[in-house]
Amino acid sequence: MSTLPVDKGLAPLIPAAPAASIAYVPRERRAALSMPEHPMNKISPSVADAVAIIPDEAQLMIGGFGGSGAPIELIHALIDRFRSTGSPSNLTVINNNAGNGSIGIAAMIKAGMVAKMICSFPRSSNAEAFNEKYLSGQIKLELVPQGTLAERIRAAGAGIPAFFTPSSFGTELAKGKPTEEFDGKMYVRERWLRADFALIKGQLSDSFGNLTYRLAGRNFNPLMAMAADVTIAQVSSLGAPGSIDPEHVITPGIFVDTLVEVPEPQQEEVLVRSGAVY
């Protein structure tokens, strides 16, 4: 064990604290996911390689608010893998909505990869893929008020297992959940929401995974990066350590496990308007 010198008035040597692992994934999870114990290099050569470790039945957070901040290239790489190998399947996907048109999350649902959606707006515009699967009983839905969804994810990242909110009290969404009165008002207890993996989209990153976001792309992405065991980020520009002003970092690299550079990312709304099908 290494040692560090201390003031002469104290004991001559004290044990050095063990170096903190850059990895966010717990040791027991890392073995199951076939990840290296100390992944110093977080840069993946391709989007396909970046999503290659996601297994069947994973709980998967996907960033974005509609198309803003949606990691389309990572999603499509996952679809490509499913079409080639049949895996990953039976996924639980957490997102603000259930996809639009025939690209992104909607394409995942149409392909049959998703067993359950946890979201706030399953029936947004052009949500035919989800509607068809849901009405035929091929996909489950956990409906969560939008603010509650964001707070459940944030709570997981902050290590808070439960919290109280007035949202949904007296509705079917609160059925079976504990309630309590505070200052004359009734509240519903909600649990944190964790995931095995998160797919997120950033704007700038250094090789350590420190991230910035473009405008409204800073929505669910920072929260999901903190709430998943493994965070995979696509970024428009990848720089050297120190290339980002520390004051501008939104997501510290400790929360990011894998990086892949996508210089010209596609935008969901543009693809939907053009009638693109993936």
PyMOL commands that set and color helices and strands:
alter all, ss='L'
color gray80, all
select helices_A, chain A and resi 27-32+47-50+72-85+104-111+128-135+146-158+172-174+215-217+221-227+246-248+253-255+268-273
alter helices_A, ss='H'
color red, helices_A
select strands_A, chain A and resi 3-5+13-15+59-62+91-94+114-119+140-143+162-165+179-182+185-191+195-206+228-239+258-261
alter strands_A, ss='S'
color yellow, strands_A
deselect
rebuild
show_as cartoon
